[in-house]
Amino acid sequence: MELVEATWRIIARRGIEGATMREIATEAGFANGALKPYFPTKDDLLSFAFAHVFNQTNARIGTVSGGLKGLAALRSFCHEILPLDAERLNEARIAIAYWQRALTDPEKAALHDRSMEQWRRELFGRLREARDAGELKGGLEDDDVVGGIMTFVLGAQITATLSPSHHSPEQLRSQLESYISLLAASGAPGAVEGRTK
Amino acid sequence: MELVEATWRIIARRGIEGATMREIATEAGFANGALKPYFPTKDDLLSFAFAHVFNQTNARIGTVSGGLKGLAALRSFCHEILPLDAERLNEARIAIAYWQRALTDPEKAALHDRSMEQWRRELFGRLREARDAGELKGGLEDDDVVGGIMTFVLGAQITATLSPSHHSPEQLRSQLESYISLLAASGAPGAVEGRTK
């Protein structure tokens, strides 16, 4: 939605408390009051901003992982969620604001749940492909790996925005590679970044 | 500080927007206005609440890891940060509210930075002990492991509060064990939970 596309980065930059609806509208180039019919409150706007960045992330995942499978696809998936550039750092700032509100707002929590379920399903599918291709070492529980990756990619929204000197794009990629190489059977094709691209 | 001890759980439960200073004071059993001289704004109270839960976590870590070293100490350290019980779930809710404010408040960001540095130093020390004791497999970069664990334990504050059906205490412990067993040299004493306790 055009209004959301025009406003989410303003919210990301200023914080959800940092601007009034009037200021957000003005800064986005809309007439004062233009947002009100669609987003009666900033909380509504934040929910749409979260859905927008979630969809935008998924569109990128679809693009970069076309043709990839198994560990290579899992890596691409994580790269699009990890805050590895300015756009994704802005997305992280929306996620953090959204989480805080979701703690006390059941509707926001439900949307978050459905969104994360979609990511979990994708991860389980990629792990299955990886196992079928002989890329994974034995003895791993999918639940542990999927749960661990979900926790890592969500945690990276925090560490990348608040501890950037230790969680730069290069460092986050390296942390991910370290984990993937621990999961991989020795000599697996997707175990080393770029090998199957 | 007594006022913080009496109020942080109220903030955790109701959210930082969910109550006025007056309501927080009343619910904590103080006279209306009692908080004001110490915490002029809710934002001040939130900073003290964050510092309080950070110190409380560190006090627990000190207690449980007395006498432990290497991977066993690293495990205990993570257990006290992971939201594995009601008290630590409340702590997670304070952390999430605090992160959101820290995105646009340099003082809050600086306190977060100092706090996380303290945890990073502890993790580097535990890894060194683990390596010296022959508990770690070869080829691991400490930067990757420390960065990965920090990202995981912070991410768990989100997944435990917002996706509890996939990140219950048992599941979080299992995710951590899965990772520790991937780090460990085969047969290392601290590789299996409880082995060195």
Boltz contact constraints between the chains, C-beta under 6 A:
constraints:
  - contact:
      token1: [A, 15]
      token2: [B, 103]
      max_distance: 6.0
  - contact:
      token1: [A, 15]
      token2: [B, 104]
      max_distance: 6.0
  - contact:
      token1: [A, 18]
      token2: [B, 104]
      max_distance: 6.0
  - contact:
      token1: [A, 93]
      token2: [B, 103]
      max_distance: 6.0
  - contact:
      token1: [A, 96]
      token2: [B, 99]
      max_distance: 6.0
  - contact:
      token1: [A, 96]
      token2: [B, 100]
      max_distance: 6.0
  - contact:
      token1: [A, 97]
      token2: [B, 100]
      max_distance: 6.0
  - contact:
      token1: [A, 99]
      token2: [B, 96]
      max_distance: 6.0
  - contact:
      token1: [A, 99]
      token2: [B, 158]
      max_distance: 6.0
  - contact:
      token1: [A, 100]
      token2: [B, 96]
      max_distance: 6.0
  - contact:
      token1: [A, 100]
      token2: [B, 97]
      max_distance: 6.0
  - contact:
      token1: [A, 100]
      token2: [B, 100]
      max_distance: 6.0
  - contact:
      token1: [A, 102]
      token2: [B, 162]
      max_distance: 6.0
  - contact:
      token1: [A, 103]
      token2: [B, 15]
      max_distance: 6.0
  - contact:
      token1: [A, 103]
      token2: [B, 93]
      max_distance: 6.0
  - contact:
      token1: [A, 104]
      token2: [B, 15]
      max_distance: 6.0
  - contact:
      token1: [A, 104]
      token2: [B, 18]
      max_distance: 6.0
  - contact:
      token1: [A, 112]
      token2: [B, 162]
      max_distance: 6.0
  - contact:
      token1: [A, 116]
      token2: [B, 163]
      max_distance: 6.0
  - contact:
      token1: [A, 144]
      token2: [B, 174]
      max_distance: 6.0
  - contact:
      token1: [A, 144]
      token2: [B, 175]
      max_distance: 6.0
  - contact:
      token1: [A, 144]
      token2: [B, 178]
      max_distance: 6.0
  - contact:
      token1: [A, 147]
      token2: [B, 166]
      max_distance: 6.0
  - contact:
      token1: [A, 147]
      token2: [B, 171]
      max_distance: 6.0
  - contact:
      token1: [A, 147]
      token2: [B, 175]
      max_distance: 6.0
  - contact:
      token1: [A, 148]
      token2: [B, 175]
      max_distance: 6.0
  - contact:
      token1: [A, 151]
      token2: [B, 152]
      max_distance: 6.0
  - contact:
      token1: [A, 151]
      token2: [B, 155]
      max_distance: 6.0
  - contact:
      token1: [A, 151]
      token2: [B, 156]
      max_distance: 6.0
  - contact:
      token1: [A, 151]
      token2: [B, 159]
      max_distance: 6.0
  - contact:
      token1: [A, 152]
      token2: [B, 151]
      max_distance: 6.0
  - contact:
      token1: [A, 152]
      token2: [B, 152]
      max_distance: 6.0
  - contact:
      token1: [A, 152]
      token2: [B, 155]
      max_distance: 6.0
  - contact:
      token1: [A, 154]
      token2: [B, 155]
      max_distance: 6.0
  - contact:
      token1: [A, 154]
      token2: [B, 158]
      max_distance: 6.0
  - contact:
      token1: [A, 155]
      token2: [B, 151]
      max_distance: 6.0
  - contact:
      token1: [A, 155]
      token2: [B, 152]
      max_distance: 6.0
  - contact:
      token1: [A, 155]
      token2: [B, 154]
      max_distance: 6.0
  - contact:
      token1: [A, 155]
      token2: [B, 155]
      max_distance: 6.0
  - contact:
      token1: [A, 156]
      token2: [B, 151]
      max_distance: 6.0
  - contact:
      token1: [A, 158]
      token2: [B, 99]
      max_distance: 6.0
  - contact:
      token1: [A, 158]
      token2: [B, 154]
      max_distance: 6.0
  - contact:
      token1: [A, 159]
      token2: [B, 151]
      max_distance: 6.0
  - contact:
      token1: [A, 162]
      token2: [B, 102]
      max_distance: 6.0
  - contact:
      token1: [A, 162]
      token2: [B, 112]
      max_distance: 6.0
  - contact:
      token1: [A, 163]
      token2: [B, 116]
      max_distance: 6.0
  - contact:
      token1: [A, 166]
      token2: [B, 147]
      max_distance: 6.0
  - contact:
      token1: [A, 171]
      token2: [B, 147]
      max_distance: 6.0
  - contact:
      token1: [A, 174]
      token2: [B, 144]
      max_distance: 6.0
  - contact:
      token1: [A, 175]
      token2: [B, 144]
      max_distance: 6.0
  - contact:
      token1: [A, 175]
      token2: [B, 147]
      max_distance: 6.0
  - contact:
      token1: [A, 175]
      token2: [B, 148]
      max_distance: 6.0
  - contact:
      token1: [A, 178]
      token2: [B, 144]
      max_distance: 6.0
  - contact:
      token1: [A, 182]
      token2: [B, 182]
      max_distance: 6.0
